């Protein structure tokens, strides 16, 4: 039996009609809805219109407007196609009568086929790195105010970065990051829930990687940063309550946008999912006018 957790409550949408759902946000004091939440809730809405024997294999979403955490989000599902092997759905997340997020997701019945993958990076395992509590103390002791506020926030995901250099320097660093992640509480083995929870955590830390090459951080008060779009491909079975290595790199930043790619591996080295995201990264208006 799956134990109820705050993350599961966030992902448990209320069904209003066959293809209409309502999701709420946890009260954690955020000014806008976390992007991973609307990705995950949109995926849950789509999943509830698809037979469980057809798990998600890919999703592509666009962040259209900032979400207001004080009111629910209405998710409207469009049934694009139900084919022999694949099912396609669209989802619109709506607040104040306007879309804040749009998603297209594809689902596939299980098939056997060719199988290969890239190798997992050779990095220390999560047990050889500081725990979340110890890491938080280290960062809070030396980090700027914005970073301390971020680490003080409660969250359902634990991080263990292989390197924390980017938290404490404005030096230009290679635009890459290796970080172990997991959902703090055991959410069970349900494939649909694990895929939704992975979508939730996949939005964390990505945008920051594209700023490393410029000696900047999403915590920098001079930077306006926001996710613009998000894509995921689900390759193999996974459990988000077990440690996953999130290997990220940013191949390009230009036009006030940064692109980051991510690969998620389980502890046995299996590539379970791939991610790509482009985000807005530009000086805030007062800095652009200076």
N, C-alpha and C positions, 0 to 999 in steps of 0.2 A: 504494500500500500504506500502511495506517495504522500509524504508529509507536506502539509501546506507551508509555504514560505512566502515572504513578501514578493519575491520575483514571480512565483506562481500566481499569486493574486493579481499582479500587474498583467500577466499574460492570459488570465481567465476572463475573456470578453463576455459581455452580456449579449445574448442573441435577441434582437428586436424583431427580426423577420427572417425569412429564408436566407437572404443575402445581405442582411444589415445587422451590424454589431456595434456595441458601445464599449469603449475602453476608458479607464481612468488612470491618473498618475499618482504615484506615492507622494505624500506630503513631506518633502525633504528640503524645502526652501529654495528650490531652483527657480530662476526667473523664466526659463523656457523649458519645454519638454526635451529630455535627452533624446538625441536622434536614434540611438539604438532601440529605444522603447517603441517608437512609431514603426521602425522597420519590423521589429518582432511582433507587435500587435497586428500589423498589416498581414504578416505571414500567417499568424494564427487565424485571422479572419478568412484568408484564402484556404487554409488547410481544412477548415470546418465545412467547406463546400466540395471537398475532394475525398474519395474513398481512401482509407488509411493504407491500403496496399499500393498506393501511388505516392511515395514520399517526394518532397521537393528536391529538385536537382539544381535549380538556379533561380535567382531573383535579381531584379534590376529596379532601383528606386530613385526618385528625385525628391529632394527637400525643396518645397515650393515657398513656404512661409514658416516663420517661427511658431512653434506650438505653445499654447497657453496651458500650463499645468493645473490651473485652478478650475478648469471645466473639462468635461469628457470630450473624447474624440469619437466621431461617428465614422465607422468604416463600411463603405459600400463596395460589395464585390460584384465584378462583372464576369459572367461565365463565357469566356471567349471561345473555347473549344474543348470538347471531350472526344479525343481520338482513340484509336486502338491501343496505342502505347503511351501517348502523352496527353496531358491535360493542362490547359492554359487558363490563368485567371488574372484579372486586373483588380486593383484595390485603390480606392480613393479615401484618404483620411481627411475628414472635414471638421472644421470649427468655424463658428460665426458665419456659416453658409458658404465658406470658401475652402478649397483644398489646401492643406498644409503639407501633404505628402502623397505621392502616387507610386504605385508598385505594379510591376508585372512579374508573375512567378510561373514557372513551369514545373510540372510534376510528371514522374515517369514510373511505370510499373517496372519491377525488378527484371533485369536482363543480364545474362552472362556475356562477356566479351573480352577484348584485349585489355591488358592491365599493365600499366607502368606508372612510375612517379619519380619526382626529383628526390634527392637525398636530404634528410633533415640536417640542418646545420649542427656542427659539433660544438656544443656549448655545455656549461655546467647544468646539471639537473636541478629541479626545484628544491630538492632536499639539501642541496649544497649552497643555497642562496639564503639571504636574510628572510625571515618570515614577514608577513604583512605588518604585524605589530612592530617588529624590530626595524623594518624598513621605514615605516611611518615615523618612528622616533628619530631615525637618522636624518630623514628628509626634513622633518619639522624643526629639527635643531639648527639646520643651516640654510634652509630654503627661504626665498622671498615670501612675502605675505600671501600673494595669490596662490602659490603652490601649497602653503600651509593650509589655506582654506579648502583647497581641493582635497587634500589628504584627510582633512577633518570630517569630510562628508561621509555619512554611512552609505555603503553600496553593497550589492549582493555578489560582487565579483572581487576575488583576491588577485593581486599582481605580484610577481617576483621578477623584476627586470634583471637581465644579465649584467647590464651596466646602468649606473645612475649618473654618469658624467654630465649628461645634458641638463640635469636639474641644477647644477652648481657652477656653470660656466657660460660665458657668452662667446666662447671660441667657436669657430666654424668646424663642425664635425661631419664625418661621413653620414649621408642621409639613410641610415639603416638602424634597425632596432630589433632586439631579440628579447622577448618577454614571456614568461610563463603565466598563464591565466587559468582560472577555474571559477565556477560558481561555488560560493561558499557552502551552501547547503545541498544535500543530496536531493535532486529532483526526480530520481528514478531513471528507468530505462526507456520510457516511451520515445520513439524516434521523432515524432512530431514536436514534442516538448523540447527535446534536446536540440533540434534544428532551430526552433524559435529562440531558445536561450542563447545559442551560438550567434544568431543574428543580433541579439541584444548586445552581447559583449564585443562583437566584431567592430563596432563603431568606436570603441575606446582606444586611445593612444595613436590611431592612424594618422590623423592630421598633423600631429606634432612632429612626426618623422620627416615630413616634407620641409620643416623649418630648420632642422639641424644644420643643413649646409650653409645657413645664413646666420648662425649664431643666435637664433631666435627661438621662442617657445610660444605655444598657444596661451601661456599664462602671462605673456608680456603685455602690459597695459597699452602699449603703442600699436598692437596688432589687432585687426578685426579678422576673426577666423570663424568659419562656419562650414559644415559639410554641405556639399552641393548635390552629389549623387553617390550611389553605393551599389555595388554589384557583388554577388556571391555565387559560388558554385560548390555544391555539396558532393563530395566524391565517395566517401566511405562512411560506415557507421561510426558513431562517436558518442561519448558521454561527457557532458560539460562539467560534471561534478568531479571528474578526474583532470589532472593537469594536462594542459595543451600548450605547446610552444607556438607563439605567434611571432613568426619571422617576417619583418617588414622592410621594404626599401622604397625609396622615392626616386624614380628615374628622371623626373622633370618638374620644374616649377617655372611658370611663365604666365603672362597675361593676368597677374593677380590671382593665379590658381596654382595649387600644388597637387600632384598625383602621387598616390601611395599604393603599393601592392602588398598583399599579405598572404602568407601561407600558414595554415594551422596544422600542426602535427600532434598526434598523441604520443605518449611516452615510449611506445614501441616503435616510433618512427614512421607510422602510417600518415600519409597526407590525407587529412579528412575534409579539408575545405580550402578554397582560395577566395581572396577578397581583392577588390580594387575600389578605390574611392578618390574622387577629386573634391578639393575643398577650396573655399575662398580664403586667401591669405594676402592681406594688404594693409598698409598703414591706415590708422583711423583718420577720419576726415581732417581733424585739426593738424595732424602731422603732414597730410598730403598738401595742405594749404600753406604750411610754414615755408 
